[in-house]
């Protein structure tokens, strides 16, 4: 079976078990080596101590000087057994054995080649050598006479084979503990691997790699820019389109705090609010974008936020064309309806042979439209806004209302920083709100229709601001809502679904141009809404 065919859980179990086994094996060998070295050192020091004691005893000195070793053999053999040593060997100044555990080896030279330090230099030391009884750790001490001359050497030794027998129980204990720890490690590894795989949503590593590759290719082919952050506000992903739109390089911004990459972004606020934003307009890195943003929720916990966006300029032309088409369609619809009534009237007058009345009616209509078009052409230099005002005028007539553009109104060509479709959105929403407020007031007080039916619009372009103002004589501001609440998404004074968008868009566009929105009640009836747009708001 191939490695990648084994499940992630079993792979983790194998890796952690083998790793634990190797670590425990190394630990056991190190422990065994340490214990062996400690035992040898301990026995060496013990042998050295006994050798030193015997070398300084008068019995040993007299035995060497008087050559009475034959009577001392049993005494030293008993001492050897008592201290648990392998041997006690005493030699003369030439290294000839005087005392030895085996009678046949008495009188022969001492073996091991480690007597020079004692017999030549008179030292006391520990050595490792192989003698006639086998490899041993030895304690050696020189024997001096009363004049300080070296007359012999005492060697006390412990066989290394016997030390090995003493160490083996420790090794068995270490191996037993290693097996126990290995079993515990396998159990822990099993549960940890299960937890890891659960965190990975049950995917195998190869599946995660494939999904990541697919996601990377998908993200790079999406025309919309996409960025995501974690719960700490650190940028975790950004696709190619986002880099192109915002003028960034992927390698230079990844894993950096978003406030350092995009100082004007408030994407991190979604982590706290846990609310999504749809089709909001933002201004980032000198680019106007339309974004959709949403928090990332995993197991009920917000772990980050993601935003997809496109350049607003890419849809500006379509928006402008749509706005113009909508305005012209509304104008034509209103004119068609109104002209149908006029044609019916003219048809009736012709049948009644009231030709003078027909001529007067036609002249009146021609003069009305011509004067309105000429007025807007002279005062409003932007055709999109002029067309919208003309369309709203006809819409007002269709609703039985009046839309009056103030005679002092004037709008010069807009600066390049201000889009005409934004002003159309602002002014169009304000006029629509005024129509609805007026119709609502008339519905409650039909006898006041004449006094309330007119809506006034003013467009001023003086100084450094463009001022858009709409005044109605409708029902005024709702008592249960303040001005701040009225400009929030989804909040409306009308109990109808899908409301509460107009003033929200007006406020949003006004803030993007760093302008001001003012909503106040008139002294008598109705309300006045004024928007101040700085000409250099985005400079």
C-alpha positions as CSV (number, residue, x, y, z in Angstrom):
1,X,0.0,0.0,0.0
2,X,1.3,3.4,-1.0
3,X,1.9,6.1,1.7
4,X,-0.7,8.5,0.2
5,X,-3.3,5.7,0.3
6,X,-3.1,5.5,4.1
7,X,-5.6,7.8,5.9
8,X,-4.3,10.9,7.6
9,X,-5.3,9.5,11.0
10,X,-3.3,6.3,10.5
11,X,-0.4,8.3,9.1
12,X,-0.3,10.5,12.1
13,X,-0.5,7.4,14.3
14,X,2.5,5.8,12.5
15,X,4.6,9.0,12.5
16,X,4.1,9.8,16.1
17,X,4.5,6.2,17.2
18,X,7.7,5.7,15.3
19,X,9.0,9.0,16.4
20,X,8.2,8.2,20.0
21,X,9.9,4.8,19.6
22,X,13.1,6.3,18.3
23,X,13.2,8.9,21.0
24,X,12.6,6.3,23.7
25,X,15.3,4.0,22.2
26,X,17.8,6.8,22.3
27,X,16.8,7.7,25.8
28,X,17.1,4.1,26.9
29,X,20.6,3.7,25.4
30,X,21.7,7.0,26.9
31,X,20.3,5.9,30.3
32,X,22.0,2.6,30.1
33,X,25.3,4.2,29.1
34,X,25.1,6.7,31.9
35,X,24.3,4.0,34.5
36,X,27.1,1.8,33.2
37,X,29.6,4.6,33.4
38,X,28.4,5.6,36.9
39,X,28.7,2.0,38.1
40,X,32.2,1.7,36.7
41,X,33.2,5.0,38.2
42,X,31.7,4.1,41.6
43,X,33.5,0.7,41.6
44,X,36.7,2.3,40.5
45,X,36.6,4.8,43.4
46,X,35.7,2.0,45.8
47,X,38.6,-0.1,44.6
48,X,41.0,2.9,44.8
49,X,39.9,3.6,48.4
50,X,40.5,-0.1,49.4
51,X,43.9,-0.1,47.6
52,X,44.9,3.1,49.3
53,X,43.9,1.8,52.7
54,X,45.8,-1.5,52.3
55,X,48.9,0.2,50.8
56,X,49.1,2.4,53.9
57,X,48.6,-0.5,56.4
58,X,51.5,-1.7,58.4
59,X,50.5,-5.3,57.8
60,X,51.0,-5.0,54.0
61,X,54.3,-3.0,54.4
62,X,55.7,-5.6,56.9
63,X,54.5,-8.5,54.6
64,X,56.4,-7.1,51.7
65,X,59.5,-6.2,53.6
66,X,59.7,-9.5,55.5
67,X,58.3,-11.6,52.7
68,X,55.6,-13.3,54.8
69,X,53.0,-13.3,52.1
70,X,52.3,-17.1,52.3
71,X,50.7,-16.7,55.7
72,X,48.5,-13.7,54.5
73,X,46.9,-15.3,51.4
74,X,43.7,-16.5,53.2
75,X,43.4,-13.2,55.0
76,X,43.3,-11.2,51.8
77,X,41.0,-13.7,50.0
78,X,38.5,-13.3,52.9
79,X,38.8,-9.5,52.6
80,X,38.2,-9.8,48.8
81,X,35.0,-11.7,49.3
82,X,33.9,-9.4,52.1
83,X,34.2,-6.2,49.9
84,X,32.6,-8.0,46.9
85,X,35.8,-7.5,44.7
86,X,37.1,-9.8,42.1
87,X,40.6,-9.8,43.4
88,X,43.1,-8.2,45.7
89,X,46.6,-8.5,44.2
90,X,49.8,-7.3,46.0
91,X,53.1,-7.1,44.1
92,X,56.7,-6.1,45.0
93,X,58.7,-3.3,43.6
94,X,59.2,-5.3,40.3
95,X,55.5,-6.2,39.9
96,X,55.9,-9.8,41.0
97,X,52.7,-11.1,42.6
98,X,53.0,-11.7,46.4
99,X,49.3,-12.0,47.0
100,X,46.8,-13.4,44.4
101,X,43.4,-15.3,44.6
102,X,44.9,-18.2,42.7
103,X,48.0,-20.0,44.3
104,X,49.5,-21.1,40.9
105,X,49.8,-17.4,39.8
106,X,51.7,-16.3,42.9
107,X,55.3,-15.4,42.0
108,X,54.4,-14.5,38.4
109,X,54.5,-10.9,37.0
110,X,51.3,-8.8,37.4
111,X,49.4,-8.4,34.1
112,X,47.6,-5.5,32.5
113,X,50.6,-3.1,32.0
114,X,49.1,-0.5,34.3
115,X,51.6,-0.6,37.2
116,X,54.1,2.1,36.1
117,X,52.1,5.0,37.6
118,X,52.4,3.3,41.0
119,X,55.8,1.6,40.8
120,X,57.6,4.4,39.0
121,X,55.7,7.5,40.0
122,X,54.2,6.4,43.3
123,X,50.6,7.5,42.3
124,X,47.2,6.3,43.4
125,X,44.7,5.9,40.5
126,X,41.9,4.0,38.8
127,X,42.6,2.1,35.6
128,X,40.8,-0.3,33.2
129,X,42.8,-3.2,32.0
130,X,42.6,-6.9,31.2
131,X,44.5,-9.2,33.6
132,X,44.6,-12.9,34.1
133,X,41.1,-12.9,35.5
134,X,39.6,-10.8,32.7
135,X,38.7,-7.2,32.0
136,X,38.3,-5.2,35.2
137,X,38.3,-1.7,36.7
138,X,41.1,-1.4,39.2
139,X,42.2,0.8,42.0
140,X,46.0,0.9,42.3
141,X,48.1,2.4,45.1
142,X,51.9,2.4,45.7
143,X,53.3,0.9,48.9
144,X,56.1,3.0,50.6
145,X,58.5,2.0,53.3
146,X,59.3,4.2,56.3
147,X,62.0,6.0,54.2
148,X,59.5,6.7,51.4
149,X,60.9,4.2,49.0
150,X,58.4,2.4,46.7
151,X,58.5,-1.3,47.7
152,X,55.3,-2.6,46.1
153,X,51.9,-2.0,44.7
154,X,48.3,-3.0,45.8
155,X,45.7,-3.6,43.1
156,X,42.0,-4.1,43.9
157,X,39.7,-4.9,41.0
158,X,36.1,-5.6,40.0
159,X,35.4,-7.6,36.8
160,X,33.4,-5.7,34.2
161,X,31.4,-8.8,33.4
162,X,30.0,-8.7,36.9
163,X,29.2,-5.0,36.6
164,X,27.3,-5.9,33.4
165,X,25.2,-8.3,35.5
166,X,24.4,-5.5,38.0
167,X,23.4,-3.1,35.2
168,X,21.1,-5.5,33.2
169,X,18.2,-5.0,35.7
170,X,18.4,-1.3,35.1
171,X,18.3,-1.9,31.3
172,X,15.2,-4.2,31.7
173,X,13.5,-1.5,33.7
174,X,14.3,1.1,31.1
175,X,13.0,-1.1,28.3
176,X,9.8,-1.8,30.3
177,X,9.2,1.9,30.8
178,X,9.9,2.5,27.2
179,X,7.2,0.0,26.1
180,X,4.8,1.6,28.6
181,X,5.4,5.1,27.3
182,X,5.2,3.8,23.7
183,X,1.7,2.4,24.4
184,X,0.6,5.6,26.1
185,X,2.1,7.6,23.2
186,X,0.2,5.5,20.6
187,X,-3.1,6.1,22.5
188,X,-2.5,9.9,22.7
189,X,-1.4,10.0,19.1
190,X,-4.7,8.3,18.0
191,X,-6.9,10.9,19.7
192,X,-4.7,13.8,18.6
193,X,-4.9,12.6,15.0
194,X,-8.7,12.3,15.2
195,X,-8.8,15.9,16.6
196,X,-6.6,17.1,13.8
197,X,-8.6,15.5,11.1
198,X,-11.8,16.9,12.6
199,X,-10.2,20.4,12.4
200,X,-9.4,19.6,8.8
201,X,-13.1,18.8,8.2
202,X,-12.2,15.2,7.4
203,X,-10.0,16.0,4.4
204,X,-6.9,14.1,3.7
205,X,-3.6,16.2,3.1
206,X,-3.7,15.4,-0.6
207,X,-7.3,16.6,-0.8
208,X,-6.4,19.8,1.0
209,X,-3.5,20.4,-1.4
210,X,-5.8,19.8,-4.4
211,X,-8.5,22.1,-3.1
212,X,-6.0,24.8,-2.3
213,X,-4.7,24.6,-5.9
214,X,-8.2,24.7,-7.3
215,X,-9.0,27.6,-5.1
216,X,-5.9,29.5,-6.1
217,X,-6.6,29.0,-9.8
218,X,-10.3,30.0,-9.3
219,X,-9.4,33.1,-7.4
220,X,-6.9,34.2,-10.0
221,X,-9.5,33.9,-12.8
222,X,-12.2,35.8,-11.0
223,X,-12.5,39.3,-12.3
224,X,-13.6,40.6,-9.0
225,X,-11.0,41.4,-6.4
226,X,-11.2,39.2,-3.2
227,X,-9.4,39.7,0.1
228,X,-9.8,38.0,3.4
229,X,-8.5,38.7,6.9
230,X,-8.3,36.6,10.1
231,X,-9.7,37.5,13.5
232,X,-6.7,39.7,14.2
233,X,-7.1,41.8,11.1
234,X,-4.1,40.2,9.3
235,X,-4.4,39.9,5.5
236,X,-4.5,36.2,4.7
237,X,-5.4,36.0,1.1
238,X,-5.7,38.4,-1.9
239,X,-6.2,37.4,-5.5
240,X,-4.7,38.8,-8.7
241,X,-7.6,41.0,-9.6
242,X,-7.5,42.7,-6.1
243,X,-3.8,43.4,-6.5
244,X,-4.5,45.0,-10.0
245,X,-7.4,47.0,-8.8
246,X,-5.7,48.4,-5.6
247,X,-2.2,48.6,-7.1
248,X,-0.7,46.1,-4.7
249,X,1.8,43.3,-4.9
250,X,0.8,40.0,-3.4
251,X,4.2,39.2,-1.9
252,X,4.5,42.6,-0.3
253,X,1.1,42.6,1.5
254,X,0.5,39.0,2.6
255,X,0.4,38.3,6.3
256,X,0.5,42.0,7.2
257,X,-2.1,43.9,9.2
258,X,-4.8,45.2,6.9
259,X,-4.6,48.7,8.4
260,X,-1.0,48.9,7.1
261,X,-1.9,47.7,3.6
262,X,-5.3,49.6,3.3
263,X,-5.4,52.3,6.0
264,X,-8.9,53.4,5.0
265,X,-10.5,50.0,5.1
266,X,-12.8,49.1,8.0
267,X,-13.2,45.4,7.0
268,X,-12.2,44.4,10.5
269,X,-15.3,46.0,12.0
270,X,-17.3,43.2,10.5
271,X,-15.6,40.8,13.0
272,X,-17.2,42.7,15.8
273,X,-20.5,43.6,14.2
274,X,-21.0,40.2,12.5
275,X,-23.1,41.9,9.8
276,X,-22.7,41.7,6.1
277,X,-22.5,44.6,3.7
278,X,-23.9,44.5,0.2
279,X,-23.1,46.8,-2.7
280,X,-21.4,49.5,-0.6
281,X,-19.2,52.1,-2.2
282,X,-15.7,52.5,-0.8
283,X,-12.7,54.6,-1.6
284,X,-9.5,52.6,-1.2
285,X,-6.0,53.4,-2.5
286,X,-7.3,56.2,-4.7
287,X,-9.8,53.8,-6.3
288,X,-13.6,53.9,-6.1
289,X,-15.0,50.4,-5.6
290,X,-18.3,48.7,-5.0
291,X,-17.9,45.9,-2.4
292,X,-19.7,43.0,-0.8
293,X,-18.4,42.1,2.6
294,X,-19.2,39.3,5.0
295,X,-17.8,37.8,8.3
296,X,-16.3,34.3,8.1
297,X,-18.1,32.1,10.7
298,X,-16.8,28.6,11.6
299,X,-18.6,26.5,14.3
300,X,-20.5,29.6,15.4
301,X,-17.3,31.7,15.9
302,X,-16.2,34.6,13.7
303,X,-12.7,33.8,12.6
304,X,-12.3,36.5,10.0
305,X,-13.9,38.5,7.2
306,X,-13.9,38.4,3.4
307,X,-14.6,41.1,0.8
308,X,-15.2,41.0,-2.9
309,X,-15.2,44.2,-5.0
310,X,-15.0,45.7,-8.4
311,X,-14.0,49.1,-9.7
312,X,-16.9,51.4,-9.7
313,X,-15.6,53.0,-12.9
314,X,-16.2,49.7,-14.8
315,X,-19.9,50.0,-14.2
316,X,-20.1,53.8,-14.3
317,X,-20.9,53.9,-18.0
318,X,-23.6,51.3,-17.7
319,X,-25.0,53.1,-14.6
320,X,-25.0,56.4,-16.5
321,X,-26.6,54.8,-19.5
322,X,-29.2,53.1,-17.3
323,X,-29.9,56.4,-15.4
324,X,-30.3,58.3,-18.7
325,X,-32.5,55.5,-20.2
326,X,-34.6,55.3,-17.0
327,X,-35.0,59.1,-16.9
328,X,-35.9,59.3,-20.6
329,X,-38.3,56.3,-20.4
330,X,-40.0,57.9,-17.4
331,X,-40.2,61.2,-19.3
332,X,-41.7,59.5,-22.4
333,X,-44.1,57.5,-20.3
334,X,-45.3,60.6,-18.6
335,X,-45.5,62.6,-21.8
336,X,-47.3,59.7,-23.5
337,X,-49.9,59.6,-20.8
338,X,-50.2,63.4,-20.7
339,X,-50.3,63.7,-24.5
340,X,-53.0,61.1,-24.7
341,X,-55.2,63.3,-22.6
342,X,-54.3,66.3,-24.6
343,X,-55.0,64.5,-27.9
344,X,-58.4,63.4,-26.5
345,X,-59.1,67.0,-25.6
346,X,-58.0,68.3,-29.0
347,X,-60.1,65.7,-30.7
348,X,-63.2,66.8,-28.8
349,X,-62.5,70.5,-29.6
350,X,-62.1,69.7,-33.3
351,X,-65.4,67.8,-33.3
352,X,-66.9,70.9,-31.6
353,X,-65.2,73.1,-34.2
354,X,-63.5,75.1,-31.5
355,X,-60.4,75.7,-33.6
356,X,-59.3,78.8,-31.7
357,X,-59.3,76.8,-28.5
358,X,-57.3,74.0,-30.2
359,X,-54.7,76.5,-31.4
360,X,-54.5,78.1,-27.9
361,X,-54.0,74.7,-26.2
362,X,-51.3,73.6,-28.6
363,X,-49.5,76.9,-28.2
364,X,-49.7,76.7,-24.5
365,X,-48.2,73.2,-24.4
366,X,-45.4,74.1,-26.8
367,X,-44.6,77.2,-24.8
368,X,-44.5,75.2,-21.5
369,X,-42.1,72.5,-22.7
370,X,-39.9,74.9,-24.7
371,X,-39.5,77.3,-21.7
372,X,-38.7,74.4,-19.3
373,X,-36.1,72.9,-21.7
374,X,-34.5,76.2,-22.3
375,X,-34.4,77.0,-18.6
376,X,-32.7,73.7,-17.8
377,X,-30.3,74.0,-20.7
378,X,-29.1,77.4,-19.5
379,X,-29.0,76.7,-15.8
380,X,-27.9,73.0,-15.6
381,X,-24.8,72.4,-17.7
382,X,-24.8,68.6,-17.0
383,X,-27.3,66.9,-19.5
384,X,-27.7,63.8,-17.2
385,X,-29.0,66.0,-14.3
386,X,-31.0,68.2,-16.6
387,X,-32.7,65.2,-18.1
388,X,-33.5,63.8,-14.7
389,X,-35.1,67.1,-13.6
390,X,-37.2,67.2,-16.8
391,X,-38.3,63.6,-16.3
392,X,-39.2,64.2,-12.6
393,X,-41.2,67.3,-13.7
394,X,-43.3,65.2,-16.0
395,X,-43.6,62.5,-13.3
396,X,-44.9,65.2,-10.9
397,X,-47.5,66.3,-13.4
398,X,-48.6,62.7,-13.8
399,X,-49.0,62.3,-10.0
400,X,-51.0,65.5,-9.9
401,X,-48.2,67.4,-8.2
402,X,-45.9,70.2,-9.2
403,X,-42.1,70.2,-9.4
404,X,-40.6,73.7,-9.4
405,X,-36.9,74.3,-10.1
406,X,-35.9,77.5,-8.4
407,X,-35.2,80.3,-10.8
408,X,-31.8,81.0,-9.0
409,X,-30.6,77.4,-9.6
410,X,-27.4,77.0,-11.5
411,X,-25.0,74.1,-12.1
412,X,-21.7,74.5,-13.9
413,X,-19.9,71.6,-15.5
414,X,-18.9,69.2,-12.8
415,X,-15.3,68.6,-11.7
416,X,-13.8,65.3,-12.7
417,X,-13.8,64.2,-9.1
418,X,-17.6,64.2,-9.0
419,X,-19.7,61.8,-11.1
420,X,-22.9,63.1,-12.5
421,X,-24.7,59.8,-11.8
422,X,-23.9,60.2,-8.1
423,X,-25.7,63.6,-8.1
424,X,-28.6,62.0,-10.0
425,X,-28.9,59.3,-7.4
426,X,-28.8,61.9,-4.6
427,X,-31.2,64.3,-6.1
428,X,-33.5,61.7,-7.6
429,X,-34.0,59.9,-4.3
430,X,-34.7,63.2,-2.5
431,X,-37.3,64.1,-5.1
432,X,-38.9,60.7,-4.9
433,X,-39.1,60.9,-1.1
434,X,-40.7,64.4,-1.4
435,X,-43.3,63.0,-3.8
436,X,-44.2,60.2,-1.5
437,X,-44.3,62.5,1.6
438,X,-46.6,64.9,-0.3
439,X,-48.9,62.2,-1.6
440,X,-49.1,60.8,1.9
441,X,-50.0,64.2,3.4
442,X,-52.7,64.8,0.7
443,X,-54.2,61.4,1.3
444,X,-54.7,62.3,5.0
445,X,-55.9,65.9,4.2
446,X,-57.4,66.0,0.7
447,X,-58.8,69.5,1.2
448,X,-55.2,70.8,1.5
449,X,-54.1,69.4,-1.9
450,X,-53.6,72.8,-3.5
451,X,-51.4,74.1,-0.6
452,X,-49.3,70.9,-0.4
453,X,-49.0,69.7,-4.0
454,X,-45.8,71.6,-5.0
455,X,-42.2,70.4,-4.4
456,X,-39.4,72.8,-4.8
457,X,-35.9,71.9,-6.0
458,X,-32.8,74.1,-5.9
459,X,-29.4,73.3,-7.4
460,X,-26.7,75.8,-6.5
461,X,-23.1,75.9,-7.6
462,X,-21.6,78.8,-5.8
463,X,-18.2,78.9,-4.1
464,X,-16.5,75.6,-3.3
465,X,-19.7,73.6,-2.8
466,X,-22.6,72.2,-4.8
467,X,-25.8,72.5,-2.8
468,X,-28.8,70.3,-3.6
469,X,-32.0,71.1,-1.8
470,X,-35.5,69.6,-1.9
471,X,-38.4,71.2,-0.1
472,X,-41.8,69.6,0.3
473,X,-45.0,70.3,2.1
474,X,-45.7,66.8,3.0
475,X,-46.2,65.0,6.3
476,X,-42.8,66.1,7.7
477,X,-40.4,64.1,9.7
478,X,-41.7,61.0,11.7
479,X,-42.0,61.6,15.4
480,X,-40.8,58.2,16.4
481,X,-37.5,58.3,14.4
482,X,-34.6,60.7,14.6
483,X,-32.6,62.0,11.7
484,X,-29.8,59.5,12.3
485,X,-32.2,56.6,12.3
486,X,-33.8,57.7,9.0
487,X,-30.5,57.4,7.1
488,X,-29.8,53.8,8.2
489,X,-30.3,51.0,5.7
490,X,-33.7,49.3,6.1
491,X,-35.2,52.2,8.2
492,X,-38.2,54.0,6.7
493,X,-41.1,56.1,7.9
494,X,-43.3,53.9,5.6
495,X,-44.4,50.5,6.8
496,X,-43.6,48.8,3.5
497,X,-41.0,46.1,2.8
498,X,-37.9,46.8,0.8
499,X,-37.9,50.4,2.0
500,X,-35.3,52.5,3.8
501,X,-32.8,52.5,1.0
502,X,-33.1,56.1,-0.6
503,X,-31.8,58.2,2.3
504,X,-29.2,55.5,3.1
505,X,-27.8,55.9,-0.4
506,X,-27.9,59.6,-0.2
507,X,-26.0,59.6,3.1
508,X,-23.5,57.1,1.8
509,X,-22.7,59.1,-1.3
510,X,-22.6,62.3,0.7
511,X,-20.1,60.9,3.1
512,X,-17.9,59.5,0.3
513,X,-17.6,63.0,-1.1
514,X,-16.9,64.3,2.5
515,X,-20.1,66.4,2.3
516,X,-22.9,67.0,4.7
517,X,-26.6,65.9,4.8
518,X,-29.1,68.2,6.6
519,X,-32.7,67.2,7.3
520,X,-35.0,69.7,9.0
521,X,-38.7,70.4,9.3
522,X,-40.2,73.5,7.7
523,X,-41.6,76.1,9.9
524,X,-45.1,75.5,8.7
525,X,-45.5,72.1,7.1
526,X,-43.2,69.6,5.3
527,X,-39.5,69.1,5.4
528,X,-36.3,70.4,3.8
529,X,-33.4,68.2,2.9
530,X,-30.1,69.8,1.9
531,X,-26.9,68.1,0.7
532,X,-23.6,69.9,0.6
533,X,-21.0,68.4,-1.8
534,X,-17.5,70.0,-1.7
535,X,-16.0,70.4,-5.2
536,X,-12.6,69.3,-3.9
537,X,-13.9,66.6,-1.5
538,X,-11.7,63.9,-3.0
539,X,-8.7,66.0,-3.9
